[in-house]
């Protein structure tokens, strides 16, 4: 088992990118990662592409083969990996395994999704293709609906308040406004949100008790990371390598109804535990984290399940500012899915990109967690039925 | 790099399976592989699902998560791997890497496709989603069209004859009629084919010079293999383990027009060379092979490129019976894609299943290659732009 490091990262601004095809976006982010890593085209042994829905959204398959050619990486091996909204982290995990096996030295992982080609309910319907085809999808349940139910259960069970959800929304929106790659650039204030909520039109109820501003936008975007055997990293780059210290992946029941307690999100706990165990580190060692806040409630629940806070304490911690810059454990300093955006195949890769920025100490004041050495990511597939997590460490 | 072995296989009859969902088929074949390997549900560390088009064909994503739950493999890790018609072999390759890395001991790989839900041109259109979205797909080129052009070039360049194509078709159809998992069960004879061709109606021209019987059918189906670290195989099963002695994967230009010589299929040569080099074996060591005969012409060209015959000699060798049972190198004793069928996500897995049957000496007379010790598979992605190959060896 060789150690694996991230030696290059690339990301393009998320948002509405009508002028770019899915392959364009994957290529742009990949070229940035290759350039950042100091690798030429001929330095890539294998390519993994993370994508959830090009078949549905673009009527296109085999995009890994297409990208390998587009980037002139031939004859490198190339596969597409799909795990719903956790496709990005799954692809990185497979890249890590490819290098750890000793068969490959350098692996490019690019994740992307072009979701703005469909509008309105069709985007929600697209994501709902991950629900159970017999007992969920036909009855019209959507991911926002599931998140609304989770939030309501949390309110009943742990006293979660709307103010706590708003605290997450404000933090992430503020951080996103400082991130040049973020989809949502506008600042909102607590007063602004209240105004909007009062007006309903601007922040309408989406899935009770979640409002529009509790949800991530529908985005186009792509991100890429260049992985390399740690022992060979110095051959390519003078960047500080960021070591993939540990990874975890765990599955849970497909449907919510089969879970003893839908608020538990067991797979989140398990994936995080695996990643920390492999890294030989604990949640207390983490300096900065990117969690999967497709909905504000998810950031709160995940922050508890991965071990940053006790169960039921995540919302209060967010309201007290403990997850903000300068707090106990800064979460989603990128703006998270909530503000950076959530082009599903790109998200897990973008999370690692943002943690690498942090661990390189490459971000401007206002976003950089001072002297960050250990980072954590959690990418949420299905509605918590397939979770992939990483512990990343700045090489000393 | 630990050695990896196949310790269990499962396959269900390919064909038209209106009563089964994609997940049903994946589950059936997986349960057979688990049973064959002697593994219970809790013995699986990781699951890979090979599938090309559930998004397009079933409006469904994240099927690896769904299958993990369906099989009660929770909380095992689970990813879907897609590489067009070579998705099956790509998924197995990733399973091999996962075990070789040392992180996982046991990996289930299930490949499946449910293609009969669409009919006629829509099935051809579905497969064509792997062509180039700007310079191929919009102009209506299909995979049969590409295969027809390849056959015509081979006729002009190497004197390939229709009789040689017919020899492949007859052999594979005959072998398929003996395979209980085969889609096409009917026998055809040379006279029959000639009659049909004369009558046109029954074997019409499909893509000049290829007729209907030069092409694989559109099939539903699934297959699964259980992979295990070779050192741990005896913990689970008394089956003779089949070692994944070598694998190879290579990409080529997305479009045919960019290739110096479209008859070369460089990626086929490269993938096979990699697999043989890793295995420390040569094409002359192979006792039985499964090649990707989605079109008869492909079996002929591949049999040359992987090194069984000299360039331009594959058609003559097929006509002389050198690729039949008892010949120099028996190819597609399963019936191949031509007769077993080609549910695209399943094919690369089914190829390995059939070679494992051969190397276990488990087939009846008439299909079993006597004393077979080394097998070879080649799974063809795109139109030759992403090839995955395995050399398999019976453990002594």
Interface residues (C-beta under 8 A of the other chain):
Chain A: X1 X21 X23 X52 X53 X54 X55 X56 X58 X59 X60 X61 X62 X64 X65 X66 X68 X69 X70 X73 X74 X75 X76 X77 X78 X79 X80 X81 X82 X83 X84 X90 X93 X94 X97 X98 X100 X101 X102 X103 X129 X130 X132 X133 X249 X250 X251 X252 X253 X254 X266 X267 X270 X381 X382 X385 X386 X388
Chain B: X1 X21 X23 X52 X53 X54 X55 X56 X58 X59 X60 X61 X62 X64 X65 X66 X68 X69 X70 X73 X74 X75 X76 X77 X78 X79 X80 X81 X82 X83 X84 X90 X93 X94 X97 X98 X100 X101 X102 X103 X129 X130 X132 X133 X249 X250 X251 X252 X253 X254 X258 X266 X267 X270 X381 X382 X385 X386 X388
